[in-house]
Amino acid sequence: MSTKLRSFQTLDHLFLLTLVILIFTGLVMVGSSSMEVSAERYGDPFYYLRAHLWRVLFALLIAGGVLFIPLSLWNRYRRELVSLGIVLLILTLGWGIEQNGSRRWLSLIYISVQAAEFVKLFFIIYMAGYLARHVDKMYLPWKDLAPPYILLSVTSLLLLLQPDFGAIVILSILLFSMLFLGQVNIYRLLLMILVSGFMAIFALLSDYRFERLLTFLDPWSDTYNKGYQLTNALTGIGRGDVMGTGLGNSLMKQDYLPEALTDFVFAIYAEEFGFLGVLFLLSCFVYLVWRIFCIGKESLRRGLLFNGYVAYGCGLLFAIHSLVHFAVNMGVLPTKGLPLPFISYGGSNLLLHYVLIALVLRSAIECGRQSSVRSPHTVLSPFGAK
């Protein structure tokens, strides 16, 4: 065997093809699920499709710029970035746009942004830098565990005031998952999760959240009120059967299912493409997340600790967003407004996922340039050597 190891193929055609398929599927589904609504509201059946296309092009432009930024630069300014995220949340509470009883959108000149989406990105950057610094400390003392937990607590408080309990849950899962990958002492990690669980229970004691939880358990008991969205989503998925009703033939998108463009786009997709189409879409997301984790694992193996943890964080966030969206549409989790990556119509959420992919691709590029020799910091992780 040659002493020179083969170069790790961090990028492959199937990975890029999967991204293209998901982006194209998003354009198709936005067009299909919005024609009736667009025609009714704006007199133009392609209004939402055009708007989505422009947003995709803008997101691709931003992602292209991110692709040229070395990850070391993100690492250098990780504290400033996470501070910026907290400032955005505070500004949202004071000057944000109120919709449906929540204040989650911040108007910046001609655009509105959802600060929580940027906080997720900055959270990944911060945690990647934190884990890279503590890679040799497998059993972190409490004082070293305090910074990320304090950050989560402050962020959760600001999100709870909006209120956006779903974002709190996602950030908590992201934090504890990344700490697990960093091999934090499992007993301390479980204690942190237990404390966070008790705090979540207190947050759920508010009337409207508790009512949503009860509705999720039996949506058919209040079909025309609190259970309206979920029952129609389940009806649409059921109508899809094995082969689907065909592209454009969804019944639920015709004013039966609110938020068909965003939070319940999977239900429309399942209705039009059926069980086989759902299997194909799930396969695309599974492969995407798996390939991102492969890039993260190889980056860690080559000593690029920050890069590897960034890739892991991006893969985790893709997995969490996708699983929550699928589960909500199928009635497995309480109703939570969370768009499906690449598929749903959106702005801040759409931009977030394109930037995450750019960070993963940048990690893969830098990994390909790195020598195949293992780092002297190589330790074992749940996903192999790093």
JODAFEN-V613418 format. One record per pair of residues at least 24 apart in sequence whose ideal C-beta (glycine too) atoms are under 6 Angstrom apart, sorted by the first residue. I is the first residue (numbers start at 0). J is the second residue. D is the distance in Angstrom with one decimal. If there is no record, write none. Layout:
i: (I & I)
j: (J & J)
d: (D & D)
This chain:
i: (4 & 7 & 9 & 9 & 9 & 9 & 10 & 14 & 17 & 17 & 17 & 20 & 21 & 21 & 22 & 24 & 25 & 25 & 28 & 28 & 28 & 29 & 31 & 31 & 32 & 32 & 32 & 32 & 33 & 35 & 51 & 54 & 58 & 58 & 58 & 62 & 62 & 62 & 65 & 65 & 66 & 66 & 66 & 70 & 70 & 73 & 74 & 74 & 77 & 77 & 77 & 80 & 80 & 81 & 81 & 84 & 84 & 84 & 87 & 88 & 88 & 92 & 101 & 102 & 103 & 103 & 112 & 113 & 115 & 115 & 116 & 116 & 116 & 120 & 122 & 123 & 126 & 127 & 127 & 127 & 127 & 128 & 130 & 130 & 131 & 131 & 134 & 134 & 137 & 138 & 139 & 165 & 169 & 171 & 172 & 173 & 176 & 177 & 180 & 211 & 212 & 215 & 228 & 229 & 229 & 231 & 231 & 232 & 232 & 232 & 233 & 235 & 235 & 236 & 236 & 238 & 239 & 239 & 239 & 240 & 241 & 241 & 242 & 243 & 243 & 243 & 243 & 244 & 244 & 246 & 260 & 261 & 261 & 261 & 262 & 263 & 264 & 264 & 264 & 265 & 265 & 265 & 265 & 266 & 284 & 288 & 288 & 288 & 291 & 294 & 294 & 296 & 296 & 297 & 298 & 298 & 299 & 300 & 300 & 301 & 302 & 303 & 306 & 306 & 309 & 309 & 310 & 310 & 313 & 313 & 313)
j: (371 & 297 & 294 & 363 & 366 & 367 & 363 & 290 & 283 & 286 & 287 & 283 & 283 & 341 & 341 & 342 & 341 & 342 & 264 & 268 & 342 & 344 & 246 & 247 & 252 & 259 & 260 & 267 & 260 & 253 & 344 & 349 & 349 & 350 & 353 & 353 & 354 & 357 & 354 & 357 & 357 & 360 & 361 & 306 & 361 & 124 & 128 & 305 & 124 & 125 & 128 & 121 & 124 & 121 & 125 & 117 & 118 & 121 & 114 & 114 & 157 & 160 & 161 & 161 & 161 & 163 & 347 & 347 & 163 & 166 & 347 & 348 & 351 & 351 & 170 & 312 & 177 & 305 & 308 & 309 & 312 & 305 & 181 & 308 & 304 & 305 & 304 & 376 & 182 & 184 & 183 & 335 & 319 & 195 & 319 & 315 & 315 & 312 & 311 & 333 & 333 & 333 & 257 & 330 & 334 & 255 & 256 & 263 & 266 & 328 & 330 & 266 & 270 & 266 & 269 & 270 & 269 & 270 & 273 & 273 & 273 & 274 & 273 & 271 & 272 & 273 & 276 & 270 & 271 & 271 & 344 & 338 & 343 & 344 & 336 & 328 & 339 & 342 & 343 & 324 & 325 & 328 & 339 & 328 & 321 & 314 & 317 & 318 & 359 & 362 & 363 & 382 & 383 & 366 & 362 & 366 & 385 & 384 & 385 & 369 & 374 & 369 & 362 & 365 & 358 & 362 & 359 & 362 & 355 & 358 & 359)
d: (4.0 & 5.1 & 5.6 & 3.6 & 4.9 & 4.8 & 5.2 & 4.9 & 5.3 & 5.6 & 5.4 & 5.9 & 5.8 & 4.0 & 5.6 & 6.0 & 4.8 & 4.4 & 5.6 & 5.6 & 5.6 & 4.8 & 5.9 & 5.2 & 4.7 & 4.8 & 5.6 & 4.6 & 5.4 & 5.3 & 5.2 & 5.7 & 5.5 & 4.8 & 3.9 & 4.2 & 5.7 & 3.9 & 5.4 & 3.9 & 4.7 & 5.9 & 5.6 & 5.2 & 5.8 & 5.2 & 5.0 & 4.8 & 4.9 & 4.9 & 4.3 & 4.3 & 5.6 & 4.6 & 4.4 & 5.6 & 4.0 & 4.2 & 3.8 & 5.1 & 4.1 & 5.6 & 5.5 & 5.4 & 5.1 & 5.6 & 5.0 & 4.0 & 5.7 & 4.3 & 4.2 & 5.5 & 4.5 & 5.9 & 6.0 & 3.5 & 4.7 & 5.3 & 3.7 & 4.4 & 5.8 & 6.0 & 3.9 & 4.8 & 3.9 & 4.3 & 5.5 & 5.6 & 5.0 & 4.7 & 5.7 & 4.3 & 5.6 & 5.6 & 5.7 & 5.8 & 5.2 & 5.8 & 5.5 & 5.5 & 5.4 & 3.9 & 5.9 & 5.5 & 5.9 & 5.1 & 4.5 & 5.1 & 3.9 & 5.1 & 5.8 & 4.3 & 4.0 & 5.5 & 4.4 & 5.1 & 4.5 & 4.4 & 4.3 & 5.6 & 5.2 & 4.8 & 4.6 & 5.1 & 4.2 & 3.2 & 5.6 & 5.8 & 5.7 & 5.4 & 4.0 & 4.8 & 4.7 & 5.5 & 4.6 & 5.8 & 5.7 & 5.5 & 4.8 & 6.0 & 6.0 & 4.4 & 5.7 & 4.9 & 4.9 & 5.1 & 5.4 & 4.8 & 5.2 & 5.8 & 4.8 & 5.0 & 5.5 & 5.6 & 5.5 & 4.7 & 3.1 & 5.6 & 5.8 & 4.4 & 2.8 & 5.9 & 4.3 & 5.7 & 5.6 & 5.8 & 5.4 & 4.6 & 4.3 & 5.7 & 5.1)
